[in-house]
Amino acid sequence: MKPPNVLVTRHLARRVAWLLLACSLFLLPSLSYAAAGPLDLTLTLTGISSVVIFVLAYALVMSEELLHMRKSKPVLVAAGLIWALVAWVYVQAGMPEEAETAFRETLLEYAELLLFLLVAMTYINAMEERRVFDALRSWLVRKGFSYRSLFWITGVMAFGISSIANNMTTAMLMCAVVLKVAEGDNKFIGLCCVNVVVASNAGGAFSPFGDITTLMVWQAGQVPFEGFFALLIPAIVNFMVPAVIMNFFIANRQPAALQENVWLKRGARRIIVLFLITVAISVLCHSILYLPPAMGMMFGLGLLQFFGYYLRRSLPRSLERKRERYSRRGDWKKLEQLGSVVPFDIFSRIARSEWDTLLFFYGVVMCVGGLGFMGYLSLLSETLYGSWNPVWANVVLGLISAVVDNIPVMFAVLSMAPDMSEGNWLLVTLTAGVGGSLLSMGSAAGVALMGQARGIYTFAVHLRWMPAILLGYAASIATHLWINASMF
């Protein structure tokens, strides 16, 4: 098994992509590309074949860990087949321009998403290369907290960090700390991993940048930026209820203290500031200038490139000053480390982006767009939200997201665009975000930790605590319905 810090590095950009897919959707002034086309294909052989193709492709995606096949492969093929079938029907009907226009609109939205995600991944990779995440892990390890303290610290930090970062990166960072500090105590590690997954998913539910579902709802204009903070208390309840229950099963003893010193590389703090500035510019582009947030992100990428140029040009002078300073101190360890310093390369950070995830998003967006153009999303909306109370429909969708990833679930809901109150849009945001905590495979954070803590945090370990997590799920929904009753 690879070391925890290596796994954190490997998956770092991946979850940023999962998280910020929604932000790309907030690029959408409308979801017209997912609307039904002039021909209703839902009961035709073409439509049924397309649904079968999508279901088979998604079944292969869900079997990624078993088949060891990257998830982008099946959805790319499915997207091509679905749109080929759509185009063929419209060509035969003498309306080829209809399918072409719908495809181009969908592709344009994905292109904006691609640019947005590339910048986000590049910044995260740059911070990882500057050892920002290693330094945080090192600080936690050195403190020598008790098991019970470590349980709550990692949970609270996972909740807080995931509200501004992303739940997979946050979960893996906290898991790396637990694996390092509690090495050998598999029972405690498994329990902590369950807590971290729940906390990470809950923390992303109340912030527009916290999870892919919140970003999707925000970018679609269903809830204003500040409206998501109404979910703060329900999200806290979702995290606290199972955490309090699990707390009673922790032996309150002290792990062996570890010493691990990590120094931030030059420019690390300034890159963090640049990333925050880039996110702020992206938000302002949409809220004030009504431009796609991808524009603000690409502007921020330009700032990072200029800063990278400064780091490269000033590196010789910086190394010389540090050699003189460390020589006067007699700090031979740091002098030795200076010999391994390499210039910062922005394009190597771009190359390390998780391309499998980016291509997977292409497949998901195009597949759902194609099915929506055939009329399936309108049919689903009429069946689900027309026959059921929206509250119950949203609760059930949250349970579904424990098995089916919340990205296609939320994308389908937004494409259906049911007529719901702001309270119900917040409810589906909450349930889709935290519903994945019910099973280990229900969220990217859970899947990632099953790989990181292989054999320790398993499907069965997580399933053992599902009743407590389900209680938290129900309590968070009840809390939202109570304190935000005026929004319904």
C-alpha positions as CSV (number, residue, x, y, z in Angstrom):
1,M,0.0,0.0,0.0
2,K,1.3,3.4,-0.9
3,P,2.1,5.8,2.0
4,P,-0.9,8.0,3.0
5,N,0.8,11.2,2.0
6,V,1.5,9.8,-1.5
7,L,-2.2,8.9,-1.8
8,V,-3.2,12.3,-0.7
9,T,-1.1,13.8,-3.5
10,R,-2.5,11.4,-6.0
11,H,-6.1,12.1,-5.3
12,L,-5.8,15.8,-4.5
13,A,-6.9,17.3,-7.7
14,R,-9.4,14.6,-8.3
15,R,-11.8,15.6,-5.7
16,V,-11.4,19.3,-6.5
17,A,-12.8,18.3,-9.9
18,W,-15.7,16.4,-8.3
19,L,-16.4,19.3,-6.0
20,L,-16.1,22.1,-8.6
21,L,-18.2,20.5,-11.4
22,A,-21.1,22.2,-9.8
23,C,-19.3,25.5,-10.0
24,S,-19.2,25.0,-13.7
25,L,-22.9,24.5,-13.8
26,F,-23.3,27.8,-12.1
27,L,-21.9,29.1,-15.4
28,L,-25.2,28.1,-16.9
29,P,-27.6,31.0,-17.4
30,S,-30.1,28.2,-18.2
31,L,-30.2,24.5,-18.7
32,S,-31.7,24.8,-22.2
33,Y,-29.4,22.1,-23.6
34,A,-31.0,19.5,-21.3
35,A,-34.5,20.5,-22.2
36,A,-36.6,18.3,-24.4
37,G,-36.2,18.7,-28.1
38,P,-39.1,19.0,-30.7
39,L,-39.3,15.2,-31.0
40,D,-40.4,13.1,-28.1
41,L,-38.2,10.0,-28.2
42,T,-38.9,8.6,-24.8
43,L,-41.0,5.6,-26.0
44,T,-39.0,4.9,-29.2
45,L,-36.4,2.3,-29.8
46,T,-33.8,5.0,-30.0
47,G,-34.7,6.5,-26.6
48,I,-34.9,3.1,-24.9
49,S,-31.6,2.0,-26.4
50,S,-30.0,5.3,-25.1
51,V,-31.2,4.7,-21.6
52,V,-29.8,1.1,-21.7
53,I,-26.5,2.4,-22.9
54,F,-26.3,5.0,-20.1
55,V,-27.3,2.5,-17.4
56,L,-24.7,0.0,-18.6
57,A,-22.0,2.7,-18.8
58,Y,-22.9,3.9,-15.2
59,A,-22.8,0.3,-14.0
60,L,-19.2,0.1,-15.3
61,V,-18.4,3.4,-13.5
62,M,-19.7,2.1,-10.2
63,S,-17.5,-1.0,-10.7
64,E,-14.4,1.0,-11.1
65,E,-12.7,-0.3,-8.0
66,L,-13.6,-3.9,-8.9
67,L,-12.7,-3.8,-12.6
68,H,-9.7,-1.4,-12.3
69,M,-11.1,0.5,-15.3
70,R,-11.0,4.2,-15.3
71,K,-14.5,5.7,-15.1
72,S,-14.1,8.0,-18.1
73,K,-14.0,5.2,-20.6
74,P,-17.6,3.9,-20.4
75,V,-19.3,7.4,-20.2
76,L,-17.2,8.7,-23.2
77,V,-18.4,5.8,-25.3
78,A,-22.0,6.2,-24.0
79,A,-22.0,9.9,-24.8
80,G,-20.9,9.3,-28.4
81,L,-23.4,6.6,-29.0
82,I,-26.3,8.5,-27.4
83,W,-25.7,11.7,-29.5
84,A,-25.1,9.6,-32.6
85,L,-28.6,8.0,-32.1
86,V,-30.1,11.4,-31.5
87,A,-28.5,12.9,-34.6
88,W,-29.6,10.0,-36.8
89,V,-33.2,10.4,-35.8
90,Y,-33.2,14.1,-36.5
91,V,-31.4,13.7,-39.8
92,Q,-34.1,11.2,-40.8
93,A,-36.7,13.7,-39.7
94,G,-35.2,16.5,-41.8
95,M,-34.1,18.6,-38.7
96,P,-30.3,18.0,-38.4
97,E,-29.7,21.5,-37.2
98,E,-31.8,20.9,-34.1
99,A,-29.5,18.1,-32.8
100,E,-26.4,20.0,-33.9
101,T,-27.5,23.1,-31.9
102,A,-28.3,21.1,-28.8
103,F,-25.0,19.3,-28.9
104,R,-23.0,22.6,-29.4
105,E,-24.8,24.2,-26.5
106,T,-24.0,21.3,-24.3
107,L,-20.4,21.2,-25.5
108,L,-20.0,24.9,-24.8
109,E,-21.2,24.5,-21.2
110,Y,-18.7,21.7,-20.7
111,A,-15.9,23.8,-22.2
112,E,-16.5,26.4,-19.6
113,L,-16.5,23.7,-17.0
114,L,-13.3,22.3,-18.2
115,L,-11.5,25.6,-18.0
116,F,-12.9,26.2,-14.5
117,L,-11.8,22.8,-13.2
118,L,-8.3,23.0,-14.8
119,V,-7.5,26.2,-12.9
120,A,-8.8,24.8,-9.6
121,M,-6.8,21.6,-10.1
122,T,-3.7,23.6,-11.0
123,Y,-3.9,25.7,-7.8
124,I,-4.5,22.7,-5.6
125,N,-1.5,20.9,-7.2
126,A,0.6,24.0,-6.8
127,M,-0.3,24.1,-3.1
128,E,0.5,20.4,-2.7
129,E,3.9,20.9,-4.5
130,R,4.7,23.8,-2.1
131,R,3.9,21.3,0.8
132,V,0.9,23.2,2.2
133,F,-1.0,20.0,3.0
134,D,2.0,18.1,4.3
135,A,2.7,21.0,6.7
136,L,-0.8,20.8,8.1
137,R,-0.6,17.1,8.6
138,S,2.8,17.4,10.3
139,W,1.4,20.0,12.7
140,L,-1.4,17.7,13.8
141,V,0.9,14.7,14.2
142,R,3.4,16.6,16.4
143,K,0.7,17.7,18.9
144,G,0.3,14.2,20.5
145,F,-3.5,14.4,21.1
146,S,-5.4,11.6,22.8
147,Y,-7.5,9.2,20.7
148,R,-10.7,10.9,21.7
149,S,-9.3,14.4,21.0
150,L,-7.9,13.2,17.7
151,F,-11.3,11.8,16.8
152,W,-13.0,15.2,17.4
153,I,-10.2,17.3,16.0
154,T,-10.1,15.4,12.7
155,G,-13.9,15.5,12.5
156,V,-14.2,19.2,13.2
157,M,-11.4,20.1,10.9
158,A,-12.9,17.9,8.1
159,F,-16.2,19.7,8.6
160,G,-14.6,23.1,8.5
161,I,-12.1,22.6,5.7
162,S,-14.5,20.9,3.4
163,S,-16.7,24.0,3.4
164,I,-14.1,25.9,1.4
165,A,-12.0,23.1,-0.1
166,N,-13.4,19.7,-1.2
167,N,-14.5,16.7,0.8
168,M,-12.2,14.1,-0.8
169,T,-9.0,16.1,-0.3
170,T,-10.1,17.0,3.2
171,A,-11.0,13.4,4.1
172,M,-7.7,12.0,2.8
173,L,-5.7,14.6,4.7
174,M,-7.4,13.8,8.0
175,C,-7.1,10.1,7.3
176,A,-3.4,10.5,6.7
177,V,-3.1,12.0,10.2
178,V,-5.0,9.2,11.8
179,L,-3.0,6.5,10.0
180,K,0.2,8.2,11.1
181,V,-0.7,8.8,14.7
182,A,-2.8,5.6,15.5
183,E,-0.7,3.2,13.4
184,G,-1.7,-0.4,14.4
185,D,-5.0,0.4,16.1
186,N,-7.2,-0.6,13.2
187,K,-10.5,-0.4,15.1
188,F,-9.9,3.3,16.0
189,I,-8.6,4.1,12.5
190,G,-11.8,2.6,11.0
191,L,-14.0,4.5,13.4
192,C,-12.2,7.8,12.6
193,C,-12.5,7.2,8.9
194,V,-16.3,6.9,9.2
195,N,-16.4,10.1,11.2
196,V,-14.2,11.9,8.7
197,V,-16.3,10.8,5.7
198,V,-19.5,12.0,7.5
199,A,-17.9,15.3,8.6
200,S,-16.5,16.0,5.1
201,N,-19.8,15.5,3.4
202,A,-21.7,17.5,6.0
203,G,-19.2,20.4,5.9
204,G,-19.7,20.8,2.1
205,A,-23.5,21.0,2.3
206,F,-23.8,24.6,3.6
207,S,-21.3,26.4,1.5
208,P,-21.6,27.3,-2.2
209,F,-18.0,26.1,-2.7
210,G,-18.2,23.2,-0.3
211,D,-19.6,20.5,-2.5
212,I,-20.5,19.8,-6.1
213,T,-24.2,19.8,-5.3
214,T,-24.1,23.2,-3.7
215,L,-22.1,24.6,-6.6
216,M,-24.5,23.1,-9.1
217,V,-27.6,24.6,-7.4
218,W,-25.8,28.0,-7.0
219,Q,-24.6,28.2,-10.5
220,A,-28.1,27.3,-11.8
221,G,-29.4,30.3,-9.9
222,Q,-31.9,28.3,-7.7
223,V,-30.4,29.6,-4.4
224,P,-28.4,32.8,-3.9
225,F,-24.9,32.7,-2.5
226,E,-25.8,33.6,1.0
227,G,-28.9,31.3,1.0
228,F,-26.8,28.2,1.5
229,F,-25.7,29.3,5.0
230,A,-29.2,28.4,6.2
231,L,-28.0,24.8,6.0
232,L,-25.2,25.4,8.6
233,I,-27.1,24.2,11.6
234,P,-28.7,21.1,9.8
235,A,-25.2,20.2,8.5
236,I,-23.8,20.5,12.1
237,V,-26.6,18.2,13.3
238,N,-25.8,15.7,10.5
239,F,-22.2,15.5,11.7
240,M,-22.7,15.7,15.4
241,V,-25.4,13.0,15.9
242,P,-23.3,10.1,14.7
243,A,-20.1,11.6,16.1
244,V,-21.6,11.7,19.6
245,I,-22.7,8.1,19.3
246,M,-19.3,6.9,18.0
247,N,-17.5,8.9,20.7
248,F,-18.7,6.5,23.4
249,F,-16.9,3.6,21.6
250,I,-13.4,5.3,21.8
251,A,-10.8,4.2,24.3
252,N,-9.5,7.5,25.7
253,R,-5.8,6.7,25.6
254,Q,-2.7,8.5,24.4
255,P,-0.9,7.4,21.2
256,A,2.9,7.6,21.0
257,A,4.1,11.1,20.2
258,L,5.7,11.5,16.7
259,Q,8.1,14.1,15.5
260,E,7.8,15.2,11.9
261,N,8.9,18.6,10.7
262,V,7.7,20.0,7.4
263,W,8.8,23.3,6.0
264,L,6.7,25.2,3.5
265,K,8.4,25.8,0.2
266,R,9.0,29.4,-0.9
267,G,5.8,31.1,-2.1
268,A,3.4,28.7,-0.5
269,R,1.5,31.3,1.5
270,R,1.3,33.6,-1.5
271,I,-0.2,30.9,-3.7
272,I,-2.9,30.3,-1.1
273,V,-3.7,34.0,-1.1
274,L,-3.8,34.0,-5.0
275,F,-6.2,31.1,-4.9
276,L,-8.5,32.9,-2.6
277,I,-8.3,36.0,-4.8
278,T,-9.1,33.9,-7.8
279,V,-12.2,32.3,-6.2
280,A,-13.4,35.8,-5.2
281,I,-12.9,37.1,-8.7
282,S,-14.8,34.2,-10.1
283,V,-17.7,34.9,-7.7
284,L,-17.7,38.6,-8.6
285,C,-17.6,37.9,-12.3
286,H,-20.9,36.0,-12.0
287,S,-22.7,38.1,-9.4
288,I,-21.7,41.6,-10.6
289,L,-20.5,41.4,-14.3
290,Y,-22.8,38.4,-15.2
291,L,-19.9,36.7,-16.9
292,P,-19.1,33.0,-16.6
293,P,-16.9,32.2,-13.6
294,A,-14.5,30.5,-15.9
295,M,-13.3,33.9,-17.0
296,G,-12.4,34.8,-13.4
297,M,-10.6,31.5,-12.9
298,M,-8.6,31.9,-16.1
299,F,-7.6,35.4,-15.0
300,G,-6.4,33.8,-11.7
301,L,-4.4,31.3,-13.7
302,G,-2.6,34.2,-15.4
303,L,-1.8,35.6,-12.0
304,L,-0.4,32.2,-10.9
305,Q,1.7,32.1,-14.1
306,F,3.2,35.5,-13.4
307,F,3.9,34.5,-9.8
308,G,5.6,31.3,-11.1
309,Y,7.7,33.4,-13.4
310,Y,8.8,35.5,-10.4
311,L,9.6,32.4,-8.4
312,R,11.8,31.0,-11.1
313,R,13.7,34.2,-11.9
314,S,14.3,35.0,-8.2
315,L,15.2,31.5,-7.2
316,P,19.1,31.9,-7.5
317,R,19.1,35.0,-5.3
318,S,16.8,33.4,-2.8
319,L,19.0,30.2,-2.6
320,E,22.1,32.3,-2.1
321,R,20.6,34.3,0.7
322,K,19.4,31.1,2.4
323,R,22.8,29.4,2.1
324,E,24.5,32.4,3.8
325,R,21.8,32.4,6.6
326,Y,22.0,28.7,7.2
327,S,25.8,28.7,7.1
328,R,26.0,31.3,9.8
329,R,23.5,29.3,11.9
330,G,25.3,26.0,11.3
331,D,22.0,24.5,10.1
332,W,23.5,21.7,7.9
333,K,20.2,19.9,7.5
334,K,18.5,22.8,5.8
335,L,21.6,23.5,3.8
336,E,21.4,19.9,2.5
337,Q,17.7,20.4,1.6
338,L,18.6,23.4,-0.5
339,G,20.4,21.1,-2.9
340,S,17.2,19.4,-3.9
341,V,15.3,22.6,-4.7
342,V,13.8,22.7,-8.2
343,P,12.2,25.7,-9.9
344,F,8.4,26.0,-9.8
345,D,6.9,25.0,-13.1
346,I,3.2,26.0,-13.6
347,F,2.8,23.7,-16.6
348,S,3.8,20.6,-14.7
349,R,1.1,21.5,-12.2
350,I,-1.4,21.7,-15.1
351,A,-0.2,18.4,-16.5
352,R,-0.9,16.7,-13.2
353,S,-4.6,17.5,-13.4
354,E,-6.9,14.5,-13.0
355,W,-7.8,14.1,-16.7
356,D,-9.8,11.0,-16.0
357,T,-12.2,13.1,-13.9
358,L,-12.4,15.8,-16.5
359,L,-13.3,13.4,-19.2
360,F,-15.7,11.6,-16.9
361,F,-17.5,15.0,-16.5
362,Y,-17.7,15.3,-20.3
363,G,-19.3,12.0,-20.5
364,V,-21.8,12.7,-17.7
365,V,-22.8,16.1,-19.0
366,M,-23.2,14.9,-22.6
367,C,-25.1,11.8,-21.6
368,V,-27.6,13.6,-19.4
369,G,-27.9,16.4,-22.0
370,G,-28.7,13.9,-24.7
371,L,-31.3,12.1,-22.6
372,G,-32.8,15.4,-21.6
373,F,-33.0,16.4,-25.3
374,M,-34.9,13.1,-25.9
375,G,-37.5,14.1,-23.3
376,Y,-36.6,11.8,-20.4
377,L,-35.8,14.5,-17.8
378,S,-39.1,16.2,-18.4
379,L,-40.9,12.8,-18.0
380,L,-39.0,12.1,-14.8
381,S,-39.7,15.5,-13.4
382,E,-43.5,15.1,-14.1
383,T,-43.4,11.6,-12.5
384,L,-41.3,12.4,-9.4
385,Y,-42.2,15.9,-8.6
386,G,-45.7,15.9,-10.1
387,S,-47.0,12.8,-8.2
388,W,-45.0,13.2,-5.0
389,N,-44.6,15.9,-2.4
390,P,-41.3,17.7,-3.2
391,V,-40.1,17.1,0.4
392,W,-40.4,13.3,0.2
393,A,-39.0,13.3,-3.4
394,N,-35.9,15.2,-2.2
395,V,-35.5,12.9,0.8
396,V,-35.6,9.8,-1.4
397,L,-33.1,11.4,-3.8
398,G,-30.7,11.8,-0.9
399,L,-31.1,8.1,-0.1
400,I,-30.5,7.3,-3.8
401,S,-27.3,9.3,-3.7
402,A,-25.9,6.7,-1.2
403,V,-25.7,4.3,-4.2
404,V,-25.6,6.6,-7.2
405,D,-23.2,9.4,-7.2
406,N,-24.7,12.8,-6.3
407,I,-23.3,14.5,-9.4
408,P,-25.7,12.8,-11.9
409,V,-28.5,12.9,-9.3
410,M,-28.2,16.7,-8.8
411,F,-27.5,17.4,-12.5
412,A,-30.7,15.5,-13.4
413,V,-32.8,17.5,-10.8
414,L,-31.4,20.8,-12.1
415,S,-32.1,19.7,-15.7
416,M,-35.7,18.8,-14.7
417,A,-36.0,22.2,-13.1
418,P,-39.0,21.3,-10.9
419,D,-41.0,24.3,-9.5
420,M,-39.9,24.2,-5.9
421,S,-39.5,26.7,-3.1
422,E,-36.1,27.8,-2.0
423,G,-36.5,25.6,1.1
424,N,-36.9,22.6,-1.1
425,W,-33.9,23.4,-3.2
426,L,-31.9,23.7,0.0
427,L,-33.4,20.4,1.1
428,V,-32.3,18.5,-2.0
429,T,-28.9,20.2,-1.8
430,L,-28.6,18.9,1.8
431,T,-29.9,15.4,1.1
432,A,-27.8,14.9,-2.0
433,G,-24.7,16.1,-0.3
434,V,-25.0,14.1,3.0
435,G,-26.9,11.1,1.7
436,G,-23.7,9.7,0.3
437,S,-22.4,9.3,3.9
438,L,-24.8,6.3,4.5
439,L,-22.5,4.0,2.6
440,S,-18.8,4.0,2.1
441,M,-19.2,4.0,-1.7
442,G,-21.8,6.7,-1.6
443,S,-19.3,9.6,-1.8
444,A,-15.9,10.2,-3.3
445,A,-14.5,10.7,0.2
446,G,-15.6,7.3,1.2
447,V,-14.2,5.6,-1.9
448,A,-10.9,7.4,-1.5
449,L,-10.5,6.3,2.1
450,M,-11.3,2.7,1.3
451,G,-8.2,2.9,-1.0
452,Q,-6.1,4.9,1.4
453,A,-6.9,2.7,4.5
454,R,-7.3,-0.5,2.6
455,G,-8.3,-3.4,4.7
456,I,-8.9,-1.1,7.7
457,Y,-11.7,1.2,6.5
458,T,-14.0,-1.1,4.5
459,F,-17.6,-1.3,3.3
460,A,-18.5,-3.5,6.3
461,V,-16.9,-1.2,8.8
462,H,-18.9,1.8,7.5
463,L,-22.1,-0.3,7.3
464,R,-21.8,-1.1,11.0
465,W,-22.4,2.6,11.8
466,M,-25.1,3.2,9.2
467,P,-27.9,3.3,11.8
468,A,-26.2,6.2,13.6
469,I,-25.5,8.0,10.3
470,L,-29.1,7.4,9.2
471,L,-30.3,9.0,12.5
472,G,-28.1,12.0,11.7
473,Y,-29.5,12.2,8.2
474,A,-33.1,12.2,9.5
475,A,-32.2,14.7,12.3
476,S,-30.6,17.1,9.8
477,I,-33.7,17.0,7.6
478,A,-36.0,17.6,10.5
479,T,-33.8,20.5,11.7
480,H,-34.0,22.1,8.3
481,L,-37.7,21.7,8.0
482,W,-38.0,23.3,11.5
483,I,-35.6,26.2,11.5
484,N,-36.1,27.1,7.8
485,A,-39.9,26.6,7.7
486,S,-40.5,30.1,6.3
487,M,-38.6,29.1,3.1
488,F,-41.1,26.4,2.1
